[in-house]
Amino acid sequence: MTIQRPANSEGANSPAKPLLGGVFAHAPQEFGVATGPRGRDAICATCDRLTSGEYAQEFIPCICGSLDEICIAAVDRYGIPHRTVLCTRCGLLRTNPRMTADAYAHFYQHLYRAIYERPGHDPDAYFAMQETTGRLRASRTLRRVKLRVGSSVAEIGCGAGWNLLPYSDIGCRVVGWDVDDGYLALGRARGLDLRHGLLSTACSSGERFDLVVLSHVLEHLLDPIADLNALKFLLNGNGLLSIEVPSAFATARMERYFQNAHTWSFVPETLRAVMQQAGFECIAMNGVIESIWRPCSTVASAIPANPMLVRCTASVLVARQRRRWLLDREMGLRHRFWRVRDAMVIWPRLSVGSI
């Protein structure tokens, strides 16, 4: 299927080949992340559907409105065609073109999980591993947020609910939404209130919560501004939003970073700009992009141009590609520093929830 590219979809100085080149310009012989036979079949099926046009694609402008861009990578970590571009106005990374909403819906229902599960996947062992990670996530949030007994916590894209268990354990009412029936069943078997659906379903429930969790979800959304505005209707008057996304500045192995399911890629500065555009103010955010936000009355009129961030992002990504051995160790130390600092500093805690 031939897709008509807008005449000004690339800046005048945009290179014909992806800026990162190498494995980012064509399908690699070895994937950046291991997957099993089922995953390889799903990867081939995704590529076939993209090539045939069964998975339709569309070109989109940046959230800031600009169409000027530099191509960073042409494939994702599995070799799936996935063109990542850098907006030369504001510095936000996005997928362009990307699959349409209908194509993504089919992909998530039939192929996504097979690709992202590792070889030898065991659901119970995976739940236990994710539960450990979920408890660490919750502990970082609870250093900044004081949830009273009886408070309510929701998660959009909850998987099997591993991120919700710690809040349930401290007496909160928890609700999660996801579209993976297998994972929902795992969480329900552990007594969690997990429901089929995503943001639109959650909003139509009429319920409000003291804390809403988006853990590695925002980067999947097709229209983040509209969805963030919708999320406000899920929050109680003093409710908070917890967001975690992968940061392009916090990764050393770039060949593992780009994913065809991600429509946006953030660094702290671009996430802040997008959140301000949606009417949220930052309560806390670290370099790994574990963050807490609350709605505010002031909405940014537009995402500002940031040529310095554009240059910085391009140079950092190239450096990540070229100095992998050193940066593996450097970024590991940075991650530990950010989290040790969060653990040691006494942060002011915001109280939310029922009395």
C-alpha positions in Angstrom: 0.0 0.0 0.0 1.4 3.4 -1.0 1.0 6.2 1.5 1.2 9.7 0.3 3.7 11.6 2.4 3.0 15.3 3.0 5.3 17.5 1.0 6.8 19.2 4.1 7.0 16.1 6.3 10.7 16.3 6.5 12.9 19.3 7.1 15.2 20.7 4.4 18.2 19.3 6.2 16.7 15.9 7.0 19.0 13.0 5.8 17.7 10.5 3.3 18.7 7.7 5.7 17.9 7.4 9.4 20.2 9.4 11.5 21.3 6.3 13.5 21.9 4.1 10.5 23.1 0.5 10.8 20.5 -1.8 12.4 18.2 1.2 12.7 18.0 1.5 8.9 17.0 -2.1 8.0 15.8 -5.3 9.6 18.7 -6.8 11.7 19.7 -10.5 11.6 19.3 -10.7 15.3 16.7 -8.9 17.3 17.6 -6.5 20.0 15.4 -8.3 22.4 14.9 -12.1 22.6 11.6 -13.6 21.5 10.4 -17.1 21.0 9.0 -19.0 18.0 5.5 -17.7 18.7 7.0 -14.1 18.8 8.8 -14.6 15.6 5.7 -15.7 13.9 3.9 -12.7 15.2 6.7 -10.4 14.0 6.5 -11.9 10.5 2.7 -11.5 10.5 3.0 -7.9 11.5 5.5 -7.2 8.8 3.3 -8.9 6.2 0.3 -6.9 7.2 2.2 -3.7 7.0 3.6 -4.6 3.6 0.3 -5.6 2.2 -1.5 -2.6 3.5 -3.8 -4.7 5.7 -2.4 -2.6 8.5 -3.2 0.8 7.2 -0.8 3.7 8.1 -1.2 7.5 8.4 1.2 10.4 8.5 0.6 12.7 11.5 2.0 16.1 12.7 3.8 16.5 16.0 1.7 17.4 19.0 3.1 20.9 18.7 1.6 21.1 15.1 4.9 20.9 13.2 5.5 18.6 10.2 9.3 19.3 10.1 11.2 16.2 11.2 14.4 14.2 11.1 14.2 10.5 10.6 16.0 8.8 13.5 15.3 5.1 12.9 13.4 3.1 10.2 12.8 -0.2 12.1 12.1 -1.2 15.7 14.0 -3.6 17.9 12.4 -6.6 16.2 13.0 -5.4 12.7 9.4 -4.3 12.2 9.1 -1.3 9.9 8.7 1.6 12.4 9.8 5.1 11.4 10.8 7.1 14.4 11.2 10.9 13.8 12.5 13.8 15.8 10.4 17.0 15.6 12.8 19.8 14.6 10.6 22.4 16.3 10.0 21.0 19.8 12.2 17.9 20.1 9.4 15.3 20.6 10.0 11.9 19.2 7.1 10.2 17.4 6.2 7.4 15.0 5.5 8.7 11.5 3.8 7.1 9.7 2.0 5.1 12.3 -0.7 2.4 12.1 -4.3 3.6 12.2 -6.5 3.1 15.2 -8.2 0.0 13.6 -4.8 -1.5 12.7 -3.5 -1.0 16.3 -6.7 -2.5 17.7 -6.1 -5.7 15.7 -2.4 -5.7 16.5 -3.0 -5.5 20.2 -5.7 -8.1 20.2 -3.9 -10.7 18.1 -0.1 -10.2 17.9 1.2 -7.8 20.5 1.5 -10.1 23.5 3.2 -12.9 21.5 5.9 -10.5 20.4 6.6 -9.0 23.8 6.7 -12.2 25.8 10.1 -13.7 26.3 11.0 -17.4 25.4 9.7 -19.9 27.9 7.1 -17.5 29.2 5.4 -18.7 32.3 2.4 -16.6 33.4 2.7 -17.2 37.1 6.4 -16.6 37.2 5.9 -13.5 35.1 3.3 -12.3 37.5 5.6 -12.8 40.5 8.4 -10.9 38.8 6.0 -8.0 37.8 4.6 -7.9 41.3 8.1 -7.3 42.7 8.5 -4.4 40.2 5.0 -3.1 41.0 5.8 -3.0 44.7 8.9 -0.9 44.0 6.9 1.4 41.8 4.3 1.9 44.5 6.9 2.5 47.2 8.4 5.3 45.1 4.9 6.8 44.6 4.1 6.5 48.3 7.2 8.5 49.3 5.5 11.5 47.6 1.8 10.6 48.1 -0.1 9.8 51.3 -3.1 7.7 50.6 -5.5 7.4 53.5 -7.2 4.1 54.2 -10.3 3.8 51.9 -8.7 5.8 49.1 -9.3 4.6 45.6 -6.6 3.7 43.0 -7.2 2.9 39.3 -4.8 1.8 36.6 -5.4 2.0 32.9 -3.5 -0.8 31.0 -3.1 -2.8 34.2 -2.1 -6.1 32.8 -2.7 -8.6 35.5 -2.9 -5.9 38.2 0.6 -6.4 39.7 0.9 -2.6 40.2 -2.4 -2.5 42.1 -1.6 -5.1 44.7 0.5 -2.9 46.9 -2.3 -0.3 47.1 -4.8 -3.0 47.9 -2.6 -4.3 50.7 -2.7 -0.9 52.5 -6.5 -0.7 52.4 -7.2 1.1 49.1 -10.0 0.2 46.8 -8.4 -0.7 43.5 -9.8 -1.1 40.0 -7.8 -1.9 36.8 -8.7 -1.9 33.1 -7.0 -3.9 30.3 -7.9 -5.7 27.1 -5.8 -8.9 27.7 -8.3 -11.5 28.9 -5.5 -13.9 30.0 -3.8 -11.4 32.2 -7.2 -10.1 33.6 -8.0 -13.7 34.6 -4.6 -14.0 36.4 -5.3 -10.8 38.5 -9.0 -11.7 39.2 -7.8 -15.1 40.6 -5.8 -13.0 43.1 -8.9 -11.1 44.2 -8.4 -7.9 42.2 -11.3 -5.9 40.5 -10.0 -6.0 36.9 -12.3 -5.1 34.0 -12.1 -5.4 30.3 -11.5 -2.1 28.5 -9.2 0.9 28.5 -9.6 4.7 29.0 -12.9 5.2 27.3 -14.4 2.4 29.3 -13.0 3.6 32.5 -14.4 7.2 31.9 -17.8 5.8 31.0 -17.9 4.0 34.4 -18.7 7.3 36.2 -16.2 6.4 39.0 -13.6 8.8 40.3 -10.3 7.9 42.0 -7.7 9.5 44.2 -4.8 8.1 42.2 -4.7 7.0 38.6 -1.7 5.0 37.4 -0.4 5.0 33.8 2.6 2.7 33.8 4.2 2.5 30.3 0.9 3.4 28.7 1.2 7.1 27.6 3.7 6.2 24.9 1.1 3.9 23.3 -1.7 6.5 23.0 -2.7 7.9 19.6 -3.9 11.3 21.0 -2.2 12.0 24.3 -3.7 15.4 24.8 -7.3 14.3 24.3 -6.7 11.2 26.5 -5.0 13.2 29.3 -8.0 15.6 29.3 -10.3 12.7 29.5 -8.3 11.3 32.5 -9.2 14.4 34.5 -12.8 13.1 34.8 -11.4 10.0 36.5 -9.8 12.0 39.3 -11.3 13.2 42.5 -11.0 16.9 43.4 -7.4 16.5 44.8 -6.6 13.3 42.8 -3.2 12.7 41.3 -1.9 11.0 38.2 1.2 8.7 38.3 3.0 8.3 34.9 6.0 6.2 34.0 7.3 6.1 30.5 10.7 5.0 29.0 13.0 7.9 28.6 15.2 8.1 25.5 17.8 9.8 27.6 17.9 6.9 30.1 18.7 4.1 27.8 22.1 2.8 26.8 21.1 0.1 24.3 19.3 2.0 21.6 18.8 -1.2 19.6 16.5 -2.3 22.4 14.6 1.0 22.7 12.4 1.6 19.6 9.2 -0.4 19.7 6.5 -0.5 17.0 3.8 -0.3 19.7 5.1 3.1 20.9 3.6 6.0 19.0 5.5 8.6 21.1 8.9 8.6 22.8 9.7 11.0 25.6 12.5 12.7 27.5 11.7 14.6 30.7 11.5 18.0 28.9 9.1 16.8 26.2 6.9 15.0 28.7 6.6 18.2 30.8 5.7 20.2 27.7 3.0 17.7 26.7 1.6 17.5 30.2 1.4 21.3 30.5 -0.4 21.4 27.2 -3.0 19.0 28.7 -3.3 21.1 31.8 -1.2 19.2 34.4 1.5 20.4 36.7 4.5 18.3 37.8 4.7 17.3 41.4 7.8 15.0 41.0 9.8 13.5 38.1 13.2 11.8 37.9 15.5 11.1 35.0 14.0 7.6 34.5 10.6 9.4 34.1 8.8 8.1 37.1 6.5 11.1 37.7 3.4 12.4 39.6 1.1 15.1 38.2 -2.1 17.0 39.2 -4.5 18.9 37.1 -4.1 22.7 37.2 -6.1 25.7 36.1 -3.4 26.9 33.8 -3.1 25.3 30.4 -0.1 26.1 28.2 -1.3 27.9 25.0 1.2 25.9 22.9 4.2 23.6 23.1 7.1 26.0 22.7 9.9 25.6 20.1 13.0 24.2 21.7 15.9 24.1 19.2 18.4 23.4 21.9 16.6 20.3 23.0 16.4 19.2 19.3 20.2 19.4 19.0 20.7 17.7 22.4 18.3 14.8 21.6 20.0 14.1 18.3 23.5 14.2 19.8 22.5 12.0 22.8 20.9 9.3 20.6 24.0 9.2 18.4 26.2 8.9 21.4 24.1 6.1 22.9 24.5 4.2 19.6 28.3 4.6 19.3 29.5 4.1 22.9 27.3 1.2 24.1 29.8 -0.6 26.4 30.6 2.6 28.4 27.1 3.8 28.4 25.7 0.5 29.7 27.6 1.1 32.8 27.1 4.8 33.0 23.3 4.6 32.6 23.2 1.8 35.2 24.9 4.1 37.7 22.6 6.9 36.8 19.5 4.8 37.4 20.8 3.8 40.8 21.7 7.4 41.7 18.2 8.7 40.7 16.4 6.0 42.8 18.8 6.2 45.8 18.3 9.9 45.8 14.6 9.5 45.7 14.8 7.0 48.6 17.1 9.2 50.8 15.6 12.7 50.3 12.7 13.5 52.6 10.1 14.7 50.1 6.9 16.6 51.1 4.0 14.2 50.9 0.6 15.2 49.4 -2.4 13.7 51.2 -5.2 12.5 49.0 -8.2 10.3 49.5 -10.9 9.6 52.0 -10.6 10.6 55.6 
